[in-house]
């Protein structure tokens, strides 16, 4: 489930697992474009996987 889910025209979207007690599996997403990135993780607590995903591609 984790890994690059979309890559085209310089846009890369990477999915990563997050801790969401009421939904399993739950995913967050990192979008990279033009040397910048944004992450969307919803209402999840901080976790090692969330921190690792923010630092760069690890999948």
C-alpha positions as CSV (number, residue, x, y, z in Angstrom):
1,X,0.0,0.0,0.0
2,X,2.9,2.4,0.7
3,X,4.9,3.9,-2.2
4,X,4.5,6.0,-5.2
5,X,0.9,6.0,-6.5
6,X,1.2,8.6,-9.2
7,X,4.1,10.2,-11.1
8,X,3.6,12.3,-14.2
9,X,4.8,15.7,-15.5
10,X,7.0,16.3,-12.5
11,X,4.3,15.6,-10.0
12,X,4.9,12.6,-7.6
13,X,2.3,11.4,-5.1
14,X,3.5,8.9,-2.5
15,X,1.1,7.1,-0.1
16,X,2.2,6.1,3.4
17,X,0.5,4.3,6.3
18,X,-0.8,6.4,9.2
19,X,-2.3,5.5,12.6
20,X,-6.0,6.1,12.5
21,X,-7.8,4.1,15.2
22,X,-11.2,3.9,13.5
23,X,-9.9,3.0,10.0
24,X,-7.4,0.4,9.0
25,X,-5.6,0.6,6.7
26,X,-5.4,4.4,6.7
27,X,-3.1,6.4,4.3
28,X,-1.6,9.8,4.2
29,X,-0.2,11.3,1.0
30,X,2.9,13.4,0.1
31,X,2.8,15.4,-3.1
32,X,6.1,16.6,-4.5
33,X,6.5,19.1,-7.4
34,X,9.1,21.6,-8.3
35,X,11.3,20.9,-5.4
36,X,8.5,21.5,-2.9
37,X,6.2,19.1,-1.0
38,X,3.0,19.0,0.9
39,X,1.6,16.2,3.1
40,X,-2.0,15.3,3.9
41,X,-2.5,12.9,6.8
42,X,-6.0,13.7,8.2
43,X,-6.6,13.5,12.0
44,X,-3.8,11.1,12.8
45,X,-1.4,11.2,15.7
46,X,2.3,11.7,15.2
47,X,4.1,8.4,14.3
48,X,7.5,7.3,13.2
49,X,6.2,6.6,9.7
50,X,4.7,10.1,9.4
51,X,8.0,11.6,10.4
52,X,9.9,9.4,8.1
53,X,7.6,10.3,5.2
54,X,8.1,14.0,5.7
55,X,11.9,13.7,5.4
56,X,11.8,12.3,1.9
57,X,11.1,9.2,-0.1
58,X,11.9,6.1,1.9
59,X,9.8,3.5,0.0
